[in-house]
Amino acid sequence: MATFLENLQTRRNAIAAELAAITSSAAGGKPNASATGIDHVGYKDGLYRELREINEQIAAAANLNADGTVSTWEHVSEGIP
């Protein structure tokens, strides 16, 4: 069974593939036209918004421990004397 993080990454990859497949003759690649009633610009914008939100969720989920608590760590660097 896929983890929460893996599911987010799978959806992110699907959105990226869908955005990459948009052409000037596909949904999202055309300008809005009142005759068709299809919001091509809104469709593409919605994909970009979903991609941004999923990336934020992936960043947050990557910092979770197995029990759901936030992982904290401290980075220490020391110079050579």
N, CA, C and O atoms as CSV, one atom per row, in Angstrom:
chain,resi,resn,atom,element,x,y,z
A,1,MET,N,N,0.845,-1.179,0.000
A,1,MET,CA,C,0.000,0.000,0.000
A,1,MET,C,C,0.892,1.246,0.000
A,1,MET,O,O,1.855,1.344,0.761
A,2,ALA,N,N,0.550,2.173,-0.859
A,2,ALA,CA,C,1.336,3.408,-0.984
A,2,ALA,C,C,1.145,4.299,0.239
A,2,ALA,O,O,0.071,4.337,0.838
A,3,THR,N,N,2.193,5.002,0.591
A,3,THR,CA,C,2.113,5.931,1.710
A,3,THR,C,C,1.464,7.237,1.252
A,3,THR,O,O,1.284,7.469,0.057
A,4,PHE,N,N,1.121,8.066,2.203
A,4,PHE,CA,C,0.542,9.383,1.922
A,4,PHE,C,C,1.472,10.189,1.025
A,4,PHE,O,O,1.034,10.800,0.050
A,5,LEU,N,N,2.753,10.183,1.362
A,5,LEU,CA,C,3.743,10.926,0.585
A,5,LEU,C,C,3.856,10.376,-0.841
A,5,LEU,O,O,3.952,11.146,-1.797
A,6,GLU,N,N,3.846,9.069,-0.981
A,6,GLU,CA,C,3.915,8.460,-2.316
A,6,GLU,C,C,2.683,8.816,-3.153
A,6,GLU,O,O,2.798,9.054,-4.355
A,7,ASN,N,N,1.520,8.852,-2.529
A,7,ASN,CA,C,0.305,9.242,-3.243
A,7,ASN,C,C,0.382,10.686,-3.721
A,7,ASN,O,O,-0.030,10.995,-4.839
A,8,LEU,N,N,0.907,11.570,-2.878
A,8,LEU,CA,C,1.072,12.968,-3.280
A,8,LEU,C,C,2.046,13.080,-4.449
A,8,LEU,O,O,1.799,13.824,-5.398
A,9,GLN,N,N,3.137,12.350,-4.381
A,9,GLN,CA,C,4.128,12.397,-5.448
A,9,GLN,C,C,3.555,11.840,-6.759
A,9,GLN,O,O,3.865,12.348,-7.837
A,10,THR,N,N,2.726,10.805,-6.666
A,10,THR,CA,C,2.091,10.238,-7.855
A,10,THR,C,C,1.158,11.249,-8.497
A,10,THR,O,O,1.155,11.404,-9.719
A,11,ARG,N,N,0.365,11.942,-7.682
A,11,ARG,CA,C,-0.549,12.953,-8.223
A,11,ARG,C,C,0.224,14.113,-8.826
A,11,ARG,O,O,-0.150,14.629,-9.879
A,12,ARG,N,N,1.308,14.528,-8.162
A,12,ARG,CA,C,2.141,15.613,-8.683
A,12,ARG,C,C,2.690,15.247,-10.061
A,12,ARG,O,O,2.689,16.075,-10.972
A,13,ASN,N,N,3.155,14.017,-10.212
A,13,ASN,CA,C,3.697,13.575,-11.488
A,13,ASN,C,C,2.617,13.536,-12.564
A,13,ASN,O,O,2.884,13.846,-13.725
A,14,ALA,N,N,1.392,13.153,-12.181
A,14,ALA,CA,C,0.287,13.111,-13.143
A,14,ALA,C,C,-0.076,14.518,-13.616
A,14,ALA,O,O,-0.343,14.731,-14.799
A,15,ILE,N,N,-0.086,15.469,-12.696
A,15,ILE,CA,C,-0.390,16.858,-13.065
A,15,ILE,C,C,0.699,17.404,-13.975
A,15,ILE,O,O,0.405,18.061,-14.973
A,16,ALA,N,N,1.946,17.137,-13.638
A,16,ALA,CA,C,3.057,17.615,-14.469
A,16,ALA,C,C,2.969,17.030,-15.879
A,16,ALA,O,O,3.225,17.730,-16.858
A,17,ALA,N,N,2.611,15.756,-15.985
A,17,ALA,CA,C,2.471,15.129,-17.305
A,17,ALA,C,C,1.304,15.754,-18.070
A,17,ALA,O,O,1.395,15.971,-19.279
A,18,GLU,N,N,0.217,16.039,-17.366
A,18,GLU,CA,C,-0.938,16.665,-18.013
A,18,GLU,C,C,-0.590,18.063,-18.513
A,18,GLU,O,O,-0.984,18.442,-19.616
A,19,LEU,N,N,0.140,18.828,-17.716
A,19,LEU,CA,C,0.560,20.157,-18.149
A,19,LEU,C,C,1.507,20.070,-19.342
A,19,LEU,O,O,1.428,20.885,-20.261
A,20,ALA,N,N,2.393,19.095,-19.328
A,20,ALA,CA,C,3.343,18.942,-20.428
A,20,ALA,C,C,2.649,18.529,-21.723
A,20,ALA,O,O,3.140,18.815,-22.815
A,21,ALA,N,N,1.510,17.859,-21.597
A,21,ALA,CA,C,0.794,17.380,-22.782
A,21,ALA,C,C,-0.123,18.435,-23.397
A,21,ALA,O,O,-0.679,18.214,-24.473
A,22,ILE,N,N,-0.286,19.573,-22.734
A,22,ILE,CA,C,-1.164,20.616,-23.260
A,22,ILE,C,C,-0.562,21.194,-24.532
A,22,ILE,O,O,0.594,21.617,-24.556
A,23,THR,N,N,-1.361,21.203,-25.577
A,23,THR,CA,C,-0.953,21.783,-26.855
A,23,THR,C,C,-1.959,22.855,-27.234
A,23,THR,O,O,-2.962,23.044,-26.545
A,24,SER,N,N,-1.698,23.544,-28.309
A,24,SER,CA,C,-2.602,24.620,-28.736
A,24,SER,C,C,-3.955,24.097,-29.201
A,24,SER,O,O,-4.877,24.887,-29.409
A,25,SER,N,N,-4.094,22.796,-29.367
A,25,SER,CA,C,-5.376,22.235,-29.783
A,25,SER,C,C,-6.039,21.404,-28.692
A,25,SER,O,O,-7.091,20.807,-28.927
A,26,ALA,N,N,-5.442,21.354,-27.505
A,26,ALA,CA,C,-5.996,20.573,-26.401
A,26,ALA,C,C,-6.628,21.487,-25.358
A,26,ALA,O,O,-6.365,22.689,-25.320
A,27,ALA,N,N,-7.463,20.892,-24.518
A,27,ALA,CA,C,-8.066,21.653,-23.420
A,27,ALA,C,C,-6.959,22.253,-22.568
A,27,ALA,O,O,-6.020,21.560,-22.176
A,28,GLY,N,N,-7.074,23.530,-22.286
A,28,GLY,CA,C,-6.056,24.233,-21.517
A,28,GLY,C,C,-5.065,24.970,-22.386
A,28,GLY,O,O,-4.384,25.879,-21.911
A,29,GLY,N,N,-4.968,24.600,-23.639
A,29,GLY,CA,C,-4.021,25.241,-24.535
A,29,GLY,C,C,-4.647,26.281,-25.437
A,29,GLY,O,O,-3.954,27.038,-26.117
A,30,LYS,N,N,-5.961,26.307,-25.432
A,30,LYS,CA,C,-6.669,27.256,-26.285
A,30,LYS,C,C,-7.034,28.495,-25.486
A,30,LYS,O,O,-7.095,28.444,-24.258
A,31,PRO,N,N,-7.275,29.603,-26.164
A,31,PRO,CA,C,-7.784,30.777,-25.452
A,31,PRO,C,C,-9.258,30.558,-25.110
A,31,PRO,O,O,-9.935,29.754,-25.750
A,32,ASN,N,N,-9.743,31.266,-24.112
A,32,ASN,CA,C,-11.155,31.164,-23.767
A,32,ASN,C,C,-12.001,31.713,-24.909
A,32,ASN,O,O,-11.665,32.730,-25.516
A,33,ALA,N,N,-13.083,31.036,-25.185
A,33,ALA,CA,C,-14.002,31.487,-26.233
A,33,ALA,C,C,-15.419,31.359,-25.702
A,33,ALA,O,O,-15.810,30.299,-25.214
A,34,SER,N,N,-16.173,32.412,-25.793
A,34,SER,CA,C,-17.534,32.391,-25.251
A,34,SER,C,C,-18.432,31.433,-26.024
A,34,SER,O,O,-19.420,30.948,-25.472
A,35,ALA,N,N,-18.118,31.147,-27.278
A,35,ALA,CA,C,-18.956,30.267,-28.086
A,35,ALA,C,C,-18.948,28.832,-27.555
A,35,ALA,O,O,-19.976,28.156,-27.584
A,36,THR,N,N,-17.789,28.361,-27.068
A,36,THR,CA,C,-17.697,26.980,-26.598
A,36,THR,C,C,-18.075,26.849,-25.131
A,36,THR,O,O,-18.502,25.779,-24.697
A,37,GLY,N,N,-17.925,27.913,-24.369
A,37,GLY,CA,C,-18.237,27.861,-22.941
A,37,GLY,C,C,-17.215,27.108,-22.116
A,37,GLY,O,O,-17.460,26.820,-20.945
A,38,ILE,N,N,-16.078,26.784,-22.699
A,38,ILE,CA,C,-15.026,26.047,-21.995
A,38,ILE,C,C,-13.985,27.039,-21.487
A,38,ILE,O,O,-13.511,27.894,-22.235
A,39,ASP,N,N,-13.639,26.915,-20.219
A,39,ASP,CA,C,-12.668,27.816,-19.597
A,39,ASP,C,C,-11.280,27.181,-19.686
A,39,ASP,O,O,-10.808,26.565,-18.730
A,40,HIS,N,N,-10.636,27.334,-20.834
A,40,HIS,CA,C,-9.315,26.732,-21.044
A,40,HIS,C,C,-8.271,27.326,-20.113
A,40,HIS,O,O,-7.451,26.597,-19.553
A,41,VAL,N,N,-8.292,28.628,-19.944
A,41,VAL,CA,C,-7.327,29.301,-19.078
A,41,VAL,C,C,-7.533,28.872,-17.627
A,41,VAL,O,O,-6.565,28.623,-16.909
A,42,GLY,N,N,-8.781,28.786,-17.198
A,42,GLY,CA,C,-9.090,28.357,-15.840
A,42,GLY,C,C,-8.667,26.920,-15.577
A,42,GLY,O,O,-8.211,26.592,-14.482
A,43,TYR,N,N,-8.817,26.070,-16.577
A,43,TYR,CA,C,-8.411,24.666,-16.455
A,43,TYR,C,C,-6.905,24.570,-16.190
A,43,TYR,O,O,-6.468,23.883,-15.267
A,44,LYS,N,N,-6.129,25.264,-17.009
A,44,LYS,CA,C,-4.673,25.231,-16.842
A,44,LYS,C,C,-4.269,25.882,-15.523
A,44,LYS,O,O,-3.385,25.384,-14.827
A,45,ASP,N,N,-4.913,26.990,-15.180
A,45,ASP,CA,C,-4.626,27.667,-13.916
A,45,ASP,C,C,-4.933,26.748,-12.733
A,45,ASP,O,O,-4.191,26.724,-11.751
A,46,GLY,N,N,-6.019,26.000,-12.830
A,46,GLY,CA,C,-6.378,25.060,-11.770
A,46,GLY,C,C,-5.325,23.976,-11.586
A,46,GLY,O,O,-5.026,23.578,-10.460
A,47,LEU,N,N,-4.768,23.504,-12.687
A,47,LEU,CA,C,-3.700,22.502,-12.594
A,47,LEU,C,C,-2.470,23.082,-11.897
A,47,LEU,O,O,-1.861,22.427,-11.051
A,48,TYR,N,N,-2.109,24.316,-12.259
A,48,TYR,CA,C,-0.951,24.948,-11.617
A,48,TYR,C,C,-1.195,25.187,-10.128
A,48,TYR,O,O,-0.284,25.017,-9.318
A,49,ARG,N,N,-2.423,25.582,-9.758
A,49,ARG,CA,C,-2.730,25.790,-8.339
A,49,ARG,C,C,-2.663,24.477,-7.575
A,49,ARG,O,O,-2.117,24.418,-6.473
A,50,GLU,N,N,-3.223,23.418,-8.167
A,50,GLU,CA,C,-3.170,22.109,-7.511
A,50,GLU,C,C,-1.729,21.632,-7.368
A,50,GLU,O,O,-1.359,21.071,-6.336
A,51,LEU,N,N,-0.917,21.853,-8.396
A,51,LEU,CA,C,0.492,21.469,-8.340
A,51,LEU,C,C,1.214,22.199,-7.214
A,51,LEU,O,O,1.992,21.590,-6.479
A,52,ARG,N,N,0.962,23.499,-7.074
A,52,ARG,CA,C,1.587,24.283,-6.005
A,52,ARG,C,C,1.164,23.761,-4.632
A,52,ARG,O,O,2.001,23.613,-3.742
A,53,GLU,N,N,-0.126,23.484,-4.454
A,53,GLU,CA,C,-0.619,22.989,-3.170
A,53,GLU,C,C,-0.043,21.615,-2.839
A,53,GLU,O,O,0.323,21.349,-1.694
A,54,ILE,N,N,0.035,20.746,-3.841
A,54,ILE,CA,C,0.599,19.415,-3.607
A,54,ILE,C,C,2.081,19.512,-3.263
A,54,ILE,O,O,2.556,18.785,-2.391
A,55,ASN,N,N,2.813,20.388,-3.925
A,55,ASN,CA,C,4.230,20.568,-3.582
A,55,ASN,C,C,4.397,21.036,-2.143
A,55,ASN,O,O,5.325,20.613,-1.454
A,56,GLU,N,N,3.499,21.911,-1.687
A,56,GLU,CA,C,3.548,22.355,-0.292
A,56,GLU,C,C,3.247,21.194,0.656
A,56,GLU,O,O,3.883,21.065,1.702
A,57,GLN,N,N,2.282,20.351,0.294
A,57,GLN,CA,C,1.949,19.198,1.125
A,57,GLN,C,C,3.085,18.185,1.143
A,57,GLN,O,O,3.357,17.573,2.176
A,58,ILE,N,N,3.750,18.006,0.006
A,58,ILE,CA,C,4.891,17.088,-0.053
A,58,ILE,C,C,6.014,17.586,0.851
A,58,ILE,O,O,6.631,16.800,1.571
A,59,ALA,N,N,6.276,18.882,0.815
A,59,ALA,CA,C,7.325,19.448,1.669
A,59,ALA,C,C,6.978,19.246,3.144
A,59,ALA,O,O,7.847,18.918,3.951
A,60,ALA,N,N,5.711,19.443,3.488
A,60,ALA,CA,C,5.294,19.259,4.880
A,60,ALA,C,C,5.334,17.781,5.268
A,60,ALA,O,O,5.787,17.438,6.360
A,61,ALA,N,N,4.864,16.910,4.382
A,61,ALA,CA,C,4.828,15.477,4.686
A,61,ALA,C,C,6.227,14.888,4.784
A,61,ALA,O,O,6.439,13.920,5.514
A,62,ALA,N,N,7.170,15.452,4.069
A,62,ALA,CA,C,8.542,14.950,4.124
A,62,ALA,C,C,9.165,15.201,5.495
A,62,ALA,O,O,10.164,14.572,5.843
A,63,ASN,N,N,8.587,16.111,6.274
A,63,ASN,CA,C,9.106,16.421,7.605
A,63,ASN,C,C,8.338,15.713,8.711
A,63,ASN,O,O,8.476,16.076,9.879
A,64,LEU,N,N,7.522,14.696,8.366
A,64,LEU,CA,C,6.753,13.967,9.374
A,64,LEU,C,C,7.436,12.660,9.740
A,64,LEU,O,O,8.007,11.977,8.890
A,65,ASN,N,N,7.363,12.326,11.032
A,65,ASN,CA,C,7.832,11.027,11.487
A,65,ASN,C,C,6.741,9.994,11.199
A,65,ASN,O,O,5.636,10.363,10.800
A,66,ALA,N,N,7.029,8.731,11.392
A,66,ALA,CA,C,6.063,7.662,11.133
A,66,ALA,C,C,4.804,7.821,11.977
A,66,ALA,O,O,3.723,7.421,11.545
A,67,ASP,N,N,4.924,8.402,13.182
A,67,ASP,CA,C,3.755,8.567,14.047
A,67,ASP,C,C,2.997,9.865,13.776
A,67,ASP,O,O,2.039,10.176,14.483
A,68,GLY,N,N,3.414,10.631,12.759
A,68,GLY,CA,C,2.702,11.847,12.398
A,68,GLY,C,C,3.213,13.108,13.063
A,68,GLY,O,O,2.714,14.196,12.777
A,69,THR,N,N,4.196,12.990,13.942
A,69,THR,CA,C,4.747,14.180,14.579
A,69,THR,C,C,5.764,14.831,13.652
A,69,THR,O,O,6.367,14.166,12.810
A,70,VAL,N,N,5.944,16.109,13.812
A,70,VAL,CA,C,6.878,16.849,12.962
A,70,VAL,C,C,8.306,16.509,13.345
A,70,VAL,O,O,8.676,16.538,14.519
A,71,SER,N,N,9.090,16.190,12.351
A,71,SER,CA,C,10.497,15.865,12.568
A,71,SER,C,C,11.286,17.156,12.715
A,71,SER,O,O,11.204,18.045,11.868
A,72,THR,N,N,12.030,17.248,13.769
A,72,THR,CA,C,12.899,18.413,13.949
A,72,THR,C,C,14.333,17.928,14.027
A,72,THR,O,O,14.610,16.858,14.568
A,73,TRP,N,N,15.220,18.703,13.496
A,73,TRP,CA,C,16.623,18.363,13.548
A,73,TRP,C,C,17.428,19.639,13.551
A,73,TRP,O,O,16.956,20.700,13.145
A,74,GLU,N,N,18.622,19.514,14.006
A,74,GLU,CA,C,19.503,20.662,14.092
A,74,GLU,C,C,20.736,20.391,13.257
A,74,GLU,O,O,21.337,19.320,13.344
A,75,HIS,N,N,21.105,21.361,12.455
A,75,HIS,CA,C,22.302,21.235,11.624
A,75,HIS,C,C,23.448,21.953,12.327
A,75,HIS,O,O,23.359,23.135,12.659
A,76,VAL,N,N,24.508,21.216,12.540
A,76,VAL,CA,C,25.684,21.785,13.196
A,76,VAL,C,C,26.858,21.655,12.257
A,76,VAL,O,O,27.130,20.576,11.731
A,77,SER,N,N,27.549,22.752,12.048
A,77,SER,CA,C,28.754,22.662,11.236
A,77,SER,C,C,29.894,23.254,12.032
A,77,SER,O,O,29.730,24.253,12.733
A,78,GLU,N,N,31.026,22.641,11.920
A,78,GLU,CA,C,32.192,23.100,12.648
A,78,GLU,C,C,33.307,23.404,11.653
A,78,GLU,O,O,33.530,22.673,10.689
A,79,GLY,N,N,33.987,24.492,11.919
A,79,GLY,CA,C,35.127,24.844,11.056
A,79,GLY,C,C,36.373,24.117,11.475
A,79,GLY,O,O,36.468,23.624,12.599
A,80,ILE,N,N,37.312,24.049,10.595
A,80,ILE,CA,C,38.579,23.415,10.904
A,80,ILE,C,C,39.457,24.449,11.610
A,80,ILE,O,O,39.664,25.545,11.089
A,81,PRO,N,N,39.978,24.104,12.800
A,81,PRO,CA,C,40.813,25.083,13.548
A,81,PRO,C,C,42.148,25.340,12.898
A,81,PRO,O,O,42.942,26.129,13.409
